[in-house]
Every structure is written in structure tokens, then in C-alpha cells.
Amino acid sequence: IMFLPRMLYALEKKKITHYYILLGFFLLAKENLSLIALFLGLSLIIFEKGKLRFHGLITTIISLIYFLLVIKIVIPFFLQDSYAFWSNYQQYGNGPGEALLNILRRPVEIITVSFNHPLKLLTWKFFLISGGFLAFFYPRLAILLIPLFAQKFLSQNVNYLGTQYQYSVEFSIIVAIGVPLVLRRIRLIY
């Protein structure tokens, strides 16, 4: 996740080669970061213009292929078994594609599940109090929170809930980037 601010800076400065090198390191750091990269690509497609939209499409394609390759081939090869991490999300389907369809079919249930445990409420409180609510005012960045919220709040594993493990660190970097951006935007308006 530490590469994300540098990736965003490279995009801002139009240093595209630098961006793709950092994207490669970002993807190699941890398999779930490919989902954040995928949403970064979607953010570029939705909110940017010109060549950055094209790079958003490339980022989305690379991230999706990398994610599927890693969870379907690379990790099972080294584990000599299936991707065990997915067992935390079995209630939504037998794989990412099936889960995505089920999540889209039952959005109210997904929202309800995101608040149905005391540790989830603690995480929301921690996120919002630490400035996370400001990220929602910067949609280009807020979209990156979608896979993080899904990973954390849809899991059956209570270790993903709360703030005691490394699973909250990903939120912090997006909050750290988002808060100054929103405050700068507010200052420019007023």
C-alpha cells in the first residue's frame, strides 16, 4: 500500500512509465492490492479525461488479470491447494465472480452485514473519527475504499474486523491522502 501515494503522484505529474513501475511493485506486494489497483483504474476511467482514461483501462485490465492469475494459479500452486483466503467469503459464492453477482443482487443485505457486529461498528467509528469521512467528499479516492470495505466487512473471519491487526493499515493510507485533498478543495471553494 506504501506505493499508492507515489503512484498517484506519478499520475498527477504525468510520469506514466514511473506509474507502471510502481503499479508492478504495488501488485507484487500483496494479492488483495490488485483489487485496489483495479478500482484505481476504474477511478481513472470515471473521473479523468484523455490519456489518463486509457491508462485507467490498462490498469483495470492488468489488475484483474493479475488478481485472477494469482488466486487461481500462483497461490494454489505454492499451497498445493486452493486459495484458502476465499473460505472467509464462502457465504457469497464459490469464487470472486459468483460473489460479485450475489453482492450486486443483494445490496441491502451487504449494507446490513457491514454494520452487524460490534467490531465492525468500532472499525467504522475509528475510520470516521480519524478523518475517513472526508474521503467520501473526494470520490476519485473514495472509490478505492470499496474493495477495502468489502474485504473487511464481508468476511466471516473476525480477525479482519476491528483495528487490532494489519487489515486496517490500508484504510489509513487512503485517509492520509484523502484528508488533505478534501481540505484543499474546501479551501479553494471558500
Disulfide bonds with the S-S distance in Angstrom:
none
